[in-house]
Amino acid sequence: MRTELPGGTVVWGKTGSRPGCTNGVFVTRDLSRRVVYSLNYNNPPGSSELKYVLGIAEAAFSKPRK
C-alpha cells in the first residue's frame, strides 16, 4: 500500500491486525528510511489503534529539523 503521511512523505508498506494486536512494515521509495512495528493494545470497544500507528510513522519518517 502507498500512504502519504501528514508531512508529505510517501511511504510504501503492509499492515495486518487481529483483535488486540497490529503490525506493519513501511519504507520510503529510496529505502533510506524503514520502520517495522508490532503493537499489543487494549483499546475500548469502538476505538482504533490508528493514532498509535500514525505516531510511530511520524516519528520514523518525519524530516529532520534544521
CHARMM internal coordinates of N, CA and C (Angstrom, degrees):
IC EDIT
DIST 1 N 1 CA 1.4404
DIST 1 CA 1 C 1.5139
ANGL 1 N 1 CA 1 C 110.15
DIST 1 C 2 N 1.2942
ANGL 1 CA 1 C 2 N 115.26
DIHE 1 N 1 CA 1 C 2 N 147.56
DIST 2 N 2 CA 1.4647
ANGL 1 C 2 N 2 CA 122.36
DIHE 1 CA 1 C 2 N 2 CA 176.79
DIST 2 CA 2 C 1.5181
ANGL 2 N 2 CA 2 C 107.36
DIHE 1 C 2 N 2 CA 2 C -105.19
DIST 2 C 3 N 1.3279
ANGL 2 CA 2 C 3 N 116.16
DIHE 2 N 2 CA 2 C 3 N 131.71
DIST 3 N 3 CA 1.4589
ANGL 2 C 3 N 3 CA 120.61
DIHE 2 CA 2 C 3 N 3 CA -179.88
DIST 3 CA 3 C 1.5229
ANGL 3 N 3 CA 3 C 109.32
DIHE 2 C 3 N 3 CA 3 C -134.95
DIST 3 C 4 N 1.3197
ANGL 3 CA 3 C 4 N 116.17
DIHE 3 N 3 CA 3 C 4 N 134.22
DIST 4 N 4 CA 1.4591
ANGL 3 C 4 N 4 CA 120.15
DIHE 3 CA 3 C 4 N 4 CA 173.75
DIST 4 CA 4 C 1.5203
ANGL 4 N 4 CA 4 C 107.69
DIHE 3 C 4 N 4 CA 4 C -101.49
DIST 4 C 5 N 1.3191
ANGL 4 CA 4 C 5 N 115.89
DIHE 4 N 4 CA 4 C 5 N 121.68
DIST 5 N 5 CA 1.4563
ANGL 4 C 5 N 5 CA 121.72
DIHE 4 CA 4 C 5 N 5 CA -178.41
DIST 5 CA 5 C 1.5252
ANGL 5 N 5 CA 5 C 110.44
DIHE 4 C 5 N 5 CA 5 C -80.01
DIST 5 C 6 N 1.3328
ANGL 5 CA 5 C 6 N 117.94
DIHE 5 N 5 CA 5 C 6 N 161.95
DIST 6 N 6 CA 1.4601
ANGL 5 C 6 N 6 CA 121.06
DIHE 5 CA 5 C 6 N 6 CA -177.42
DIST 6 CA 6 C 1.5323
ANGL 6 N 6 CA 6 C 114.23
DIHE 5 C 6 N 6 CA 6 C -53.12
DIST 6 C 7 N 1.3138
ANGL 6 CA 6 C 7 N 119.27
DIHE 6 N 6 CA 6 C 7 N -32.43
DIST 7 N 7 CA 1.4600
ANGL 6 C 7 N 7 CA 121.43
DIHE 6 CA 6 C 7 N 7 CA 179.62
DIST 7 CA 7 C 1.5159
ANGL 7 N 7 CA 7 C 113.87
DIHE 6 C 7 N 7 CA 7 C -79.60
DIST 7 C 8 N 1.3481
ANGL 7 CA 7 C 8 N 117.16
DIHE 7 N 7 CA 7 C 8 N -2.32
DIST 8 N 8 CA 1.4527
ANGL 7 C 8 N 8 CA 121.52
DIHE 7 CA 7 C 8 N 8 CA 178.75
DIST 8 CA 8 C 1.5188
ANGL 8 N 8 CA 8 C 114.67
DIHE 7 C 8 N 8 CA 8 C 99.21
DIST 8 C 9 N 1.3276
ANGL 8 CA 8 C 9 N 118.23
DIHE 8 N 8 CA 8 C 9 N -8.79
DIST 9 N 9 CA 1.4566
ANGL 8 C 9 N 9 CA 121.15
DIHE 8 CA 8 C 9 N 9 CA 178.49
DIST 9 CA 9 C 1.5252
ANGL 9 N 9 CA 9 C 109.08
DIHE 8 C 9 N 9 CA 9 C -69.89
DIST 9 C 10 N 1.3344
ANGL 9 CA 9 C 10 N 116.69
DIHE 9 N 9 CA 9 C 10 N 134.28
DIST 10 N 10 CA 1.4604
ANGL 9 C 10 N 10 CA 121.71
DIHE 9 CA 9 C 10 N 10 CA 176.83
DIST 10 CA 10 C 1.5237
ANGL 10 N 10 CA 10 C 108.08
DIHE 9 C 10 N 10 CA 10 C -100.22
DIST 10 C 11 N 1.3206
ANGL 10 CA 10 C 11 N 116.68
DIHE 10 N 10 CA 10 C 11 N 130.16
DIST 11 N 11 CA 1.4628
ANGL 10 C 11 N 11 CA 121.92
DIHE 10 CA 10 C 11 N 11 CA 178.04
DIST 11 CA 11 C 1.5211
ANGL 11 N 11 CA 11 C 109.16
DIHE 10 C 11 N 11 CA 11 C -126.50
DIST 11 C 12 N 1.3274
ANGL 11 CA 11 C 12 N 115.26
DIHE 11 N 11 CA 11 C 12 N 157.24
DIST 12 N 12 CA 1.4584
ANGL 11 C 12 N 12 CA 123.22
DIHE 11 CA 11 C 12 N 12 CA 178.38
DIST 12 CA 12 C 1.5225
ANGL 12 N 12 CA 12 C 107.29
DIHE 11 C 12 N 12 CA 12 C -121.59
DIST 12 C 13 N 1.3367
ANGL 12 CA 12 C 13 N 116.81
DIHE 12 N 12 CA 12 C 13 N 142.22
DIST 13 N 13 CA 1.4482
ANGL 12 C 13 N 13 CA 117.79
DIHE 12 CA 12 C 13 N 13 CA -179.97
DIST 13 CA 13 C 1.5000
ANGL 13 N 13 CA 13 C 114.73
DIHE 12 C 13 N 13 CA 13 C -178.39
DIST 13 C 14 N 1.3181
ANGL 13 CA 13 C 14 N 113.96
DIHE 13 N 13 CA 13 C 14 N -164.96
DIST 14 N 14 CA 1.4549
ANGL 13 C 14 N 14 CA 122.82
DIHE 13 CA 13 C 14 N 14 CA -177.47
DIST 14 CA 14 C 1.5124
ANGL 14 N 14 CA 14 C 108.35
DIHE 13 C 14 N 14 CA 14 C -146.19
DIST 14 C 15 N 1.3224
ANGL 14 CA 14 C 15 N 116.38
DIHE 14 N 14 CA 14 C 15 N 139.09
DIST 15 N 15 CA 1.4643
ANGL 14 C 15 N 15 CA 121.45
DIHE 14 CA 14 C 15 N 15 CA 176.31
DIST 15 CA 15 C 1.5278
ANGL 15 N 15 CA 15 C 109.54
DIHE 14 C 15 N 15 CA 15 C -124.79
DIST 15 C 16 N 1.2995
ANGL 15 CA 15 C 16 N 114.02
DIHE 15 N 15 CA 15 C 16 N 165.70
DIST 16 N 16 CA 1.4555
ANGL 15 C 16 N 16 CA 121.27
DIHE 15 CA 15 C 16 N 16 CA 174.45
DIST 16 CA 16 C 1.5082
ANGL 16 N 16 CA 16 C 108.53
DIHE 15 C 16 N 16 CA 16 C -159.50
DIST 16 C 17 N 1.3080
ANGL 16 CA 16 C 17 N 116.94
DIHE 16 N 16 CA 16 C 17 N 151.96
DIST 17 N 17 CA 1.4609
ANGL 16 C 17 N 17 CA 119.13
DIHE 16 CA 16 C 17 N 17 CA 177.64
DIST 17 CA 17 C 1.5102
ANGL 17 N 17 CA 17 C 111.30
DIHE 16 C 17 N 17 CA 17 C -155.54
DIST 17 C 18 N 1.3085
ANGL 17 CA 17 C 18 N 113.31
DIHE 17 N 17 CA 17 C 18 N 158.23
DIST 18 N 18 CA 1.4556
ANGL 17 C 18 N 18 CA 124.80
DIHE 17 CA 17 C 18 N 18 CA 173.88
DIST 18 CA 18 C 1.5174
ANGL 18 N 18 CA 18 C 105.22
DIHE 17 C 18 N 18 CA 18 C -136.64
DIST 18 C 19 N 1.2819
ANGL 18 CA 18 C 19 N 118.12
DIHE 18 N 18 CA 18 C 19 N 165.94
DIST 19 N 19 CA 1.4663
ANGL 18 C 19 N 19 CA 118.22
DIHE 18 CA 18 C 19 N 19 CA 178.91
DIST 19 CA 19 C 1.5389
ANGL 19 N 19 CA 19 C 111.20
DIHE 18 C 19 N 19 CA 19 C -54.37
DIST 19 C 20 N 1.3280
ANGL 19 CA 19 C 20 N 115.45
DIHE 19 N 19 CA 19 C 20 N 121.29
DIST 20 N 20 CA 1.4554
ANGL 19 C 20 N 20 CA 121.44
DIHE 19 CA 19 C 20 N 20 CA 177.80
DIST 20 CA 20 C 1.5157
ANGL 20 N 20 CA 20 C 115.40
DIHE 19 C 20 N 20 CA 20 C 87.15
DIST 20 C 21 N 1.3252
ANGL 20 CA 20 C 21 N 118.37
DIHE 20 N 20 CA 20 C 21 N -1.40
DIST 21 N 21 CA 1.4630
ANGL 20 C 21 N 21 CA 120.71
DIHE 20 CA 20 C 21 N 21 CA -177.42
DIST 21 CA 21 C 1.5246
ANGL 21 N 21 CA 21 C 109.35
DIHE 20 C 21 N 21 CA 21 C -147.28
DIST 21 C 22 N 1.3226
ANGL 21 CA 21 C 22 N 116.60
DIHE 21 N 21 CA 21 C 22 N 139.87
DIST 22 N 22 CA 1.4615
ANGL 21 C 22 N 22 CA 121.79
DIHE 21 CA 21 C 22 N 22 CA 173.41
DIST 22 CA 22 C 1.5178
ANGL 22 N 22 CA 22 C 108.51
DIHE 21 C 22 N 22 CA 22 C -142.52
DIST 22 C 23 N 1.3307
ANGL 22 CA 22 C 23 N 116.64
DIHE 22 N 22 CA 22 C 23 N 148.99
DIST 23 N 23 CA 1.4520
ANGL 22 C 23 N 23 CA 120.32
DIHE 22 CA 22 C 23 N 23 CA 179.22
DIST 23 CA 23 C 1.5164
ANGL 23 N 23 CA 23 C 109.51
DIHE 22 C 23 N 23 CA 23 C -150.67
DIST 23 C 24 N 1.3137
ANGL 23 CA 23 C 24 N 115.54
DIHE 23 N 23 CA 23 C 24 N 164.41
DIST 24 N 24 CA 1.4516
ANGL 23 C 24 N 24 CA 119.27
DIHE 23 CA 23 C 24 N 24 CA 179.48
DIST 24 CA 24 C 1.5043
ANGL 24 N 24 CA 24 C 112.09
DIHE 23 C 24 N 24 CA 24 C -174.68
DIST 24 C 25 N 1.3122
ANGL 24 CA 24 C 25 N 113.85
DIHE 24 N 24 CA 24 C 25 N 171.38
DIST 25 N 25 CA 1.4497
ANGL 24 C 25 N 25 CA 122.52
DIHE 24 CA 24 C 25 N 25 CA 176.21
DIST 25 CA 25 C 1.5280
ANGL 25 N 25 CA 25 C 106.85
DIHE 24 C 25 N 25 CA 25 C -140.90
DIST 25 C 26 N 1.3296
ANGL 25 CA 25 C 26 N 116.43
DIHE 25 N 25 CA 25 C 26 N 135.32
DIST 26 N 26 CA 1.4641
ANGL 25 C 26 N 26 CA 121.83
DIHE 25 CA 25 C 26 N 26 CA 178.50
DIST 26 CA 26 C 1.5152
ANGL 26 N 26 CA 26 C 109.59
DIHE 25 C 26 N 26 CA 26 C -139.88
DIST 26 C 27 N 1.3374
ANGL 26 CA 26 C 27 N 116.12
DIHE 26 N 26 CA 26 C 27 N 146.91
DIST 27 N 27 CA 1.4632
ANGL 26 C 27 N 27 CA 122.53
DIHE 26 CA 26 C 27 N 27 CA 178.50
DIST 27 CA 27 C 1.5212
ANGL 27 N 27 CA 27 C 109.27
DIHE 26 C 27 N 27 CA 27 C -141.06
DIST 27 C 28 N 1.3299
ANGL 27 CA 27 C 28 N 115.39
DIHE 27 N 27 CA 27 C 28 N 155.42
DIST 28 N 28 CA 1.4619
ANGL 27 C 28 N 28 CA 119.37
DIHE 27 CA 27 C 28 N 28 CA 169.10
DIST 28 CA 28 C 1.5225
ANGL 28 N 28 CA 28 C 106.98
DIHE 27 C 28 N 28 CA 28 C -79.29
DIST 28 C 29 N 1.3192
ANGL 28 CA 28 C 29 N 116.21
DIHE 28 N 28 CA 28 C 29 N 159.07
DIST 29 N 29 CA 1.4663
ANGL 28 C 29 N 29 CA 120.24
DIHE 28 CA 28 C 29 N 29 CA -176.42
DIST 29 CA 29 C 1.5318
ANGL 29 N 29 CA 29 C 112.33
DIHE 28 C 29 N 29 CA 29 C -57.52
DIST 29 C 30 N 1.3193
ANGL 29 CA 29 C 30 N 117.04
DIHE 29 N 29 CA 29 C 30 N -37.57
DIST 30 N 30 CA 1.4656
ANGL 29 C 30 N 30 CA 120.11
DIHE 29 CA 29 C 30 N 30 CA -179.33
DIST 30 CA 30 C 1.5326
ANGL 30 N 30 CA 30 C 112.96
DIHE 29 C 30 N 30 CA 30 C -85.22
DIST 30 C 31 N 1.3231
ANGL 30 CA 30 C 31 N 116.85
DIHE 30 N 30 CA 30 C 31 N 3.52
DIST 31 N 31 CA 1.4659
ANGL 30 C 31 N 31 CA 124.74
DIHE 30 CA 30 C 31 N 31 CA 178.55
DIST 31 CA 31 C 1.5286
ANGL 31 N 31 CA 31 C 113.47
DIHE 30 C 31 N 31 CA 31 C 64.60
DIST 31 C 32 N 1.3313
ANGL 31 CA 31 C 32 N 117.33
DIHE 31 N 31 CA 31 C 32 N 15.82
DIST 32 N 32 CA 1.4587
ANGL 31 C 32 N 32 CA 119.57
DIHE 31 CA 31 C 32 N 32 CA -179.89
DIST 32 CA 32 C 1.5248
ANGL 32 N 32 CA 32 C 112.60
DIHE 31 C 32 N 32 CA 32 C -72.95
DIST 32 C 33 N 1.3199
ANGL 32 CA 32 C 33 N 116.65
DIHE 32 N 32 CA 32 C 33 N -22.37
DIST 33 N 33 CA 1.4736
ANGL 32 C 33 N 33 CA 120.64
DIHE 32 CA 32 C 33 N 33 CA 176.76
DIST 33 CA 33 C 1.5154
ANGL 33 N 33 CA 33 C 108.76
DIHE 32 C 33 N 33 CA 33 C -135.49
DIST 33 C 34 N 1.3402
ANGL 33 CA 33 C 34 N 114.57
DIHE 33 N 33 CA 33 C 34 N 140.20
DIST 34 N 34 CA 1.4648
ANGL 33 C 34 N 34 CA 120.82
DIHE 33 CA 33 C 34 N 34 CA 179.89
DIST 34 CA 34 C 1.5206
ANGL 34 N 34 CA 34 C 108.75
DIHE 33 C 34 N 34 CA 34 C -143.19
DIST 34 C 35 N 1.3136
ANGL 34 CA 34 C 35 N 115.41
DIHE 34 N 34 CA 34 C 35 N 152.61
DIST 35 N 35 CA 1.4572
ANGL 34 C 35 N 35 CA 119.81
DIHE 34 CA 34 C 35 N 35 CA 173.39
DIST 35 CA 35 C 1.5269
ANGL 35 N 35 CA 35 C 108.37
DIHE 34 C 35 N 35 CA 35 C -145.88
DIST 35 C 36 N 1.3149
ANGL 35 CA 35 C 36 N 114.86
DIHE 35 N 35 CA 35 C 36 N 138.62
DIST 36 N 36 CA 1.4613
ANGL 35 C 36 N 36 CA 123.08
DIHE 35 CA 35 C 36 N 36 CA 173.02
DIST 36 CA 36 C 1.5127
ANGL 36 N 36 CA 36 C 105.68
DIHE 35 C 36 N 36 CA 36 C -125.51
DIST 36 C 37 N 1.3271
ANGL 36 CA 36 C 37 N 117.57
DIHE 36 N 36 CA 36 C 37 N 130.68
DIST 37 N 37 CA 1.4552
ANGL 36 C 37 N 37 CA 119.56
DIHE 36 CA 36 C 37 N 37 CA -178.51
DIST 37 CA 37 C 1.5259
ANGL 37 N 37 CA 37 C 110.78
DIHE 36 C 37 N 37 CA 37 C -137.79
DIST 37 C 38 N 1.3082
ANGL 37 CA 37 C 38 N 114.61
DIHE 37 N 37 CA 37 C 38 N 155.74
DIST 38 N 38 CA 1.4549
ANGL 37 C 38 N 38 CA 122.86
DIHE 37 CA 37 C 38 N 38 CA 173.12
DIST 38 CA 38 C 1.5189
ANGL 38 N 38 CA 38 C 107.03
DIHE 37 C 38 N 38 CA 38 C -146.97
DIST 38 C 39 N 1.3182
ANGL 38 CA 38 C 39 N 116.66
DIHE 38 N 38 CA 38 C 39 N 124.84
DIST 39 N 39 CA 1.4598
ANGL 38 C 39 N 39 CA 121.64
DIHE 38 CA 38 C 39 N 39 CA -177.18
DIST 39 CA 39 C 1.5170
ANGL 39 N 39 CA 39 C 111.15
DIHE 38 C 39 N 39 CA 39 C -123.77
DIST 39 C 40 N 1.2960
ANGL 39 CA 39 C 40 N 115.17
DIHE 39 N 39 CA 39 C 40 N 138.06
DIST 40 N 40 CA 1.4614
ANGL 39 C 40 N 40 CA 121.41
DIHE 39 CA 39 C 40 N 40 CA 164.63
DIST 40 CA 40 C 1.5128
ANGL 40 N 40 CA 40 C 105.50
DIHE 39 C 40 N 40 CA 40 C -105.00
DIST 40 C 41 N 1.2951
ANGL 40 CA 40 C 41 N 117.48
DIHE 40 N 40 CA 40 C 41 N 132.27
DIST 41 N 41 CA 1.4575
ANGL 40 C 41 N 41 CA 120.01
DIHE 40 CA 40 C 41 N 41 CA -177.54
DIST 41 CA 41 C 1.5172
ANGL 41 N 41 CA 41 C 109.69
DIHE 40 C 41 N 41 CA 41 C -140.51
DIST 41 C 42 N 1.3025
ANGL 41 CA 41 C 42 N 114.31
DIHE 41 N 41 CA 41 C 42 N 160.20
DIST 42 N 42 CA 1.4518
ANGL 41 C 42 N 42 CA 121.43
DIHE 41 CA 41 C 42 N 42 CA -179.96
DIST 42 CA 42 C 1.5242
ANGL 42 N 42 CA 42 C 107.60
DIHE 41 C 42 N 42 CA 42 C -134.44
DIST 42 C 43 N 1.3279
ANGL 42 CA 42 C 43 N 115.55
DIHE 42 N 42 CA 42 C 43 N 75.20
DIST 43 N 43 CA 1.4566
ANGL 42 C 43 N 43 CA 120.86
DIHE 42 CA 42 C 43 N 43 CA -179.48
DIST 43 CA 43 C 1.5177
ANGL 43 N 43 CA 43 C 110.48
DIHE 42 C 43 N 43 CA 43 C -87.87
DIST 43 C 44 N 1.3063
ANGL 43 CA 43 C 44 N 116.94
DIHE 43 N 43 CA 43 C 44 N 153.07
DIST 44 N 44 CA 1.4647
ANGL 43 C 44 N 44 CA 119.92
DIHE 43 CA 43 C 44 N 44 CA 174.41
DIST 44 CA 44 C 1.5314
ANGL 44 N 44 CA 44 C 110.34
DIHE 43 C 44 N 44 CA 44 C -62.83
DIST 44 C 45 N 1.3025
ANGL 44 CA 44 C 45 N 118.90
DIHE 44 N 44 CA 44 C 45 N 152.70
DIST 45 N 45 CA 1.4621
ANGL 44 C 45 N 45 CA 121.54
DIHE 44 CA 44 C 45 N 45 CA 178.14
DIST 45 CA 45 C 1.5270
ANGL 45 N 45 CA 45 C 111.37
DIHE 44 C 45 N 45 CA 45 C -52.39
DIST 45 C 46 N 1.3295
ANGL 45 CA 45 C 46 N 115.86
DIHE 45 N 45 CA 45 C 46 N 136.90
DIST 46 N 46 CA 1.4554
ANGL 45 C 46 N 46 CA 120.98
DIHE 45 CA 45 C 46 N 46 CA 178.92
DIST 46 CA 46 C 1.5119
ANGL 46 N 46 CA 46 C 114.31
DIHE 45 C 46 N 46 CA 46 C 88.90
DIST 46 C 47 N 1.3360
ANGL 46 CA 46 C 47 N 118.78
DIHE 46 N 46 CA 46 C 47 N -8.11
DIST 47 N 47 CA 1.4570
ANGL 46 C 47 N 47 CA 120.28
DIHE 46 CA 46 C 47 N 47 CA 178.65
DIST 47 CA 47 C 1.5310
ANGL 47 N 47 CA 47 C 108.75
DIHE 46 C 47 N 47 CA 47 C -95.35
DIST 47 C 48 N 1.3138
ANGL 47 CA 47 C 48 N 116.02
DIHE 47 N 47 CA 47 C 48 N 176.28
DIST 48 N 48 CA 1.4553
ANGL 47 C 48 N 48 CA 120.61
DIHE 47 CA 47 C 48 N 48 CA -173.91
DIST 48 CA 48 C 1.5142
ANGL 48 N 48 CA 48 C 111.19
DIHE 47 C 48 N 48 CA 48 C -132.92
DIST 48 C 49 N 1.3145
ANGL 48 CA 48 C 49 N 115.23
DIHE 48 N 48 CA 48 C 49 N 154.20
DIST 49 N 49 CA 1.4660
ANGL 48 C 49 N 49 CA 121.03
DIHE 48 CA 48 C 49 N 49 CA 174.64
DIST 49 CA 49 C 1.5191
ANGL 49 N 49 CA 49 C 111.81
DIHE 48 C 49 N 49 CA 49 C -83.08
DIST 49 C 50 N 1.3264
ANGL 49 CA 49 C 50 N 118.35
DIHE 49 N 49 CA 49 C 50 N -1.12
DIST 50 N 50 CA 1.4585
ANGL 49 C 50 N 50 CA 122.80
DIHE 49 CA 49 C 50 N 50 CA -174.64
DIST 50 CA 50 C 1.5236
ANGL 50 N 50 CA 50 C 112.85
DIHE 49 C 50 N 50 CA 50 C -54.89
DIST 50 C 51 N 1.3187
ANGL 50 CA 50 C 51 N 118.60
DIHE 50 N 50 CA 50 C 51 N -39.04
DIST 51 N 51 CA 1.4702
ANGL 50 C 51 N 51 CA 119.53
DIHE 50 CA 50 C 51 N 51 CA -179.06
DIST 51 CA 51 C 1.5220
ANGL 51 N 51 CA 51 C 111.32
DIHE 50 C 51 N 51 CA 51 C -63.03
DIST 51 C 52 N 1.3207
ANGL 51 CA 51 C 52 N 118.01
DIHE 51 N 51 CA 51 C 52 N -33.53
DIST 52 N 52 CA 1.4613
ANGL 51 C 52 N 52 CA 121.14
DIHE 51 CA 51 C 52 N 52 CA 178.23
DIST 52 CA 52 C 1.5286
ANGL 52 N 52 CA 52 C 110.70
DIHE 51 C 52 N 52 CA 52 C -71.25
DIST 52 C 53 N 1.3299
ANGL 52 CA 52 C 53 N 116.01
DIHE 52 N 52 CA 52 C 53 N -43.98
DIST 53 N 53 CA 1.4592
ANGL 52 C 53 N 53 CA 121.15
DIHE 52 CA 52 C 53 N 53 CA 179.94
DIST 53 CA 53 C 1.5311
ANGL 53 N 53 CA 53 C 110.52
DIHE 52 C 53 N 53 CA 53 C -62.65
DIST 53 C 54 N 1.3209
ANGL 53 CA 53 C 54 N 117.08
DIHE 53 N 53 CA 53 C 54 N -43.65
DIST 54 N 54 CA 1.4670
ANGL 53 C 54 N 54 CA 120.08
DIHE 53 CA 53 C 54 N 54 CA 178.20
DIST 54 CA 54 C 1.5230
ANGL 54 N 54 CA 54 C 111.75
DIHE 53 C 54 N 54 CA 54 C -64.18
DIST 54 C 55 N 1.3129
ANGL 54 CA 54 C 55 N 117.32
DIHE 54 N 54 CA 54 C 55 N -35.94
DIST 55 N 55 CA 1.4663
ANGL 54 C 55 N 55 CA 120.94
DIHE 54 CA 54 C 55 N 55 CA 176.53
DIST 55 CA 55 C 1.5226
ANGL 55 N 55 CA 55 C 111.70
DIHE 54 C 55 N 55 CA 55 C -64.34
DIST 55 C 56 N 1.3249
ANGL 55 CA 55 C 56 N 117.02
DIHE 55 N 55 CA 55 C 56 N -41.14
DIST 56 N 56 CA 1.4658
ANGL 55 C 56 N 56 CA 121.52
DIHE 55 CA 55 C 56 N 56 CA 176.74
DIST 56 CA 56 C 1.5222
ANGL 56 N 56 CA 56 C 109.86
DIHE 55 C 56 N 56 CA 56 C -63.73
DIST 56 C 57 N 1.3306
ANGL 56 CA 56 C 57 N 116.57
DIHE 56 N 56 CA 56 C 57 N -46.29
DIST 57 N 57 CA 1.4684
ANGL 56 C 57 N 57 CA 121.07
DIHE 56 CA 56 C 57 N 57 CA -179.02
DIST 57 CA 57 C 1.5201
ANGL 57 N 57 CA 57 C 111.09
DIHE 56 C 57 N 57 CA 57 C -62.62
DIST 57 C 58 N 1.3066
ANGL 57 CA 57 C 58 N 116.92
DIHE 57 N 57 CA 57 C 58 N -42.05
DIST 58 N 58 CA 1.4650
ANGL 57 C 58 N 58 CA 120.20
DIHE 57 CA 57 C 58 N 58 CA -179.79
DIST 58 CA 58 C 1.5262
ANGL 58 N 58 CA 58 C 110.42
DIHE 57 C 58 N 58 CA 58 C -62.62
DIST 58 C 59 N 1.3209
ANGL 58 CA 58 C 59 N 116.83
DIHE 58 N 58 CA 58 C 59 N -42.96
DIST 59 N 59 CA 1.4615
ANGL 58 C 59 N 59 CA 120.23
DIHE 58 CA 58 C 59 N 59 CA 179.65
DIST 59 CA 59 C 1.5268
ANGL 59 N 59 CA 59 C 111.72
DIHE 58 C 59 N 59 CA 59 C -66.58
DIST 59 C 60 N 1.3234
ANGL 59 CA 59 C 60 N 117.01
DIHE 59 N 59 CA 59 C 60 N -38.53
DIST 60 N 60 CA 1.4602
ANGL 59 C 60 N 60 CA 120.73
DIHE 59 CA 59 C 60 N 60 CA -176.61
DIST 60 CA 60 C 1.5246
ANGL 60 N 60 CA 60 C 113.18
DIHE 59 C 60 N 60 CA 60 C -75.99
DIST 60 C 61 N 1.3365
ANGL 60 CA 60 C 61 N 116.89
DIHE 60 N 60 CA 60 C 61 N -33.69
DIST 61 N 61 CA 1.4565
ANGL 60 C 61 N 61 CA 119.98
DIHE 60 CA 60 C 61 N 61 CA -170.24
DIST 61 CA 61 C 1.5238
ANGL 61 N 61 CA 61 C 114.89
DIHE 60 C 61 N 61 CA 61 C -115.82
DIST 61 C 62 N 1.3172
ANGL 61 CA 61 C 62 N 118.24
DIHE 61 N 61 CA 61 C 62 N 2.78
DIST 62 N 62 CA 1.4544
ANGL 61 C 62 N 62 CA 118.40
DIHE 61 CA 61 C 62 N 62 CA 178.95
DIST 62 CA 62 C 1.5192
ANGL 62 N 62 CA 62 C 109.36
DIHE 61 C 62 N 62 CA 62 C -67.52
DIST 62 C 63 N 1.3012
ANGL 62 CA 62 C 63 N 115.45
DIHE 62 N 62 CA 62 C 63 N 144.61
DIST 63 N 63 CA 1.4504
ANGL 62 C 63 N 63 CA 120.61
DIHE 62 CA 62 C 63 N 63 CA -178.76
DIST 63 CA 63 C 1.5248
ANGL 63 N 63 CA 63 C 109.00
DIHE 62 C 63 N 63 CA 63 C -73.21
DIST 63 C 64 N 1.3233
ANGL 63 CA 63 C 64 N 116.87
DIHE 63 N 63 CA 63 C 64 N 137.64
DIST 64 N 64 CA 1.4669
ANGL 63 C 64 N 64 CA 119.17
DIHE 63 CA 63 C 64 N 64 CA 179.87
DIST 64 CA 64 C 1.5270
ANGL 64 N 64 CA 64 C 111.47
DIHE 63 C 64 N 64 CA 64 C -59.20
DIST 64 C 65 N 1.3128
ANGL 64 CA 64 C 65 N 115.90
DIHE 64 N 64 CA 64 C 65 N 141.57
DIST 65 N 65 CA 1.4643
ANGL 64 C 65 N 65 CA 120.70
DIHE 64 CA 64 C 65 N 65 CA 177.02
DIST 65 CA 65 C 1.5115
ANGL 65 N 65 CA 65 C 109.77
DIHE 64 C 65 N 65 CA 65 C -79.36
DIST 65 C 66 N 1.3149
ANGL 65 CA 65 C 66 N 115.46
DIHE 65 N 65 CA 65 C 66 N 142.54
DIST 66 N 66 CA 1.4798
ANGL 65 C 66 N 66 CA 119.47
DIHE 65 CA 65 C 66 N 66 CA 179.94
DIST 66 CA 66 C 1.4867
ANGL 66 N 66 CA 66 C 111.41
DIHE 65 C 66 N 66 CA 66 C -95.79
END
COOR INIT
IC SEED 1 N 1 CA 1 C
IC BUILD
